[in-house]
Amino acid sequence: MKISGVDIRPGNIIEYEGGIWKVAKIQHTQPGKGGAYMQVEMKNLIDGRKTNVRFRSADTVEKVRLDTKDYQFLYEDGDMLVFMDQDTFEQIMLPSDLLGDARPFLQDGMQVQLELWEEKPISVQLPAQIEAEIVEADAVVKGQTASSSYKPAVLDNGVRIMVPPHIESGTRIVVDVYEQSYVGKAG
């Protein structure tokens, strides 16, 4: 599906110069002279390169539709991750760097969505929020007001995040996987 260069939005997957790119950020610019353009920051989903490109309204790009399929994470084998197709029980191995910063949040048995382009897996989507346990939390500094100050804490997967002062070690919390931020106490 062709779209105009100024209709590109973050999260879109587009075909550009023979590659598949995921749009990270956009900035619409209207200079005093000349036509408006969209400054687009994108990442190549095949080799991980990043680039910035200007698209004018006259430019068109091909918006790619990816197929998604549910898989279950089974285990780690070196730097490869093994996933099982929920329908066929077929297993596939993918490099762990395909997950990027979300890698520490992958848990045994977790349901994930693989995005496939021409039958080839190019990205793994974890659930947006997961439960994790605080294994280490700094003490609250006296005089800090509870409304504005967060303190550092370490999750059971080794990731450091900021939590409210009342959260202690051993507490189970809900964490936003992609923002790596505290959402609330686990229910």
Buried (B, 14 or more C-beta within 10 A) or exposed (E): EEBBBBBBEEEBBBEBEEBBBBBEEBEEEEEEEEEEBBEBBBBBBEEEEEEEBEBEEEBEBEBBEBEEBEBBBBEEEEEEBBBBBEEEEEEEEBEBEBBEEBBBBBBEEBEBBBBBBEEEBBBBBBEEBBBBEBEEBEEBEEEEEEEEEBBEBBBBBEBEBEBBBEBEEEBEBBBBBEEBEBBEBEE
